[in-house]
């Protein structure tokens, strides 16, 4: 996968379930596991869209 492809996939994932941050976070985690070379790109996109760090968001959610 090339960077342009990864950006397109991330854009699609950001729209999951109407942009639900919980859904998007789960999908981006899966994306990062499958394509670790684009992890920083996915984390940046989540931060820009939701104003929160992806890792911290997942950790907070798991502690609820």
N, C-alpha and C positions, 0 to 999 in steps of 0.2 A: 504494500500500500504506500502511496506517495502522500506527501503532506497535504496536497490539495484534496485528495480523497478523504484523508482523516478529518480535515476541516469540514467537509461536506457531511460526513457521518456524524460528527459531533453536533453540527447544526441541527440535524434531524433528531438526534437524541435529546437536545435541549427543548424540543417541542413535544416530547412525550407526554401524553395525557394532559394536553393543554398547558404544558410547562410546569407541571407539578414537580417541585424540587425534590421530593422523596423518590418519585419515579425516575427522574433525571439522574439523581445521585446513584441509584442502584444500577442504572444502565451505564453510566460513565465508569463506575467501578469495574463492571464487566469488560467494558472497552479497554480500560487501562490494563487489566489482567491479560487480555488477548493481544494488545498492541502496546507493550510497555515503552516502546520508542516514542509514542505520542502521549505519554502520561502527562507531561508538563503542559501540553497544549489543551488537554481535556480539563485539567485542574484550573488552568487560567480561564477557560471558557466558563466554568462553573462559578468561579470567583467573580467574574465580570457580570454574569447574569444574576446571581443571587446574593452577592456581597458577602460570601462566606467561603471559607476554605473547605474543600471537598472532604479531606481527611477529618477535619474537626467536626464537620456536619455529620458525618457517619458515626464518629465516636460519640457525639452528643445524643444522637438518635438511639444508639445502642444502650446508652446509660439511662434512658427514660424508663 
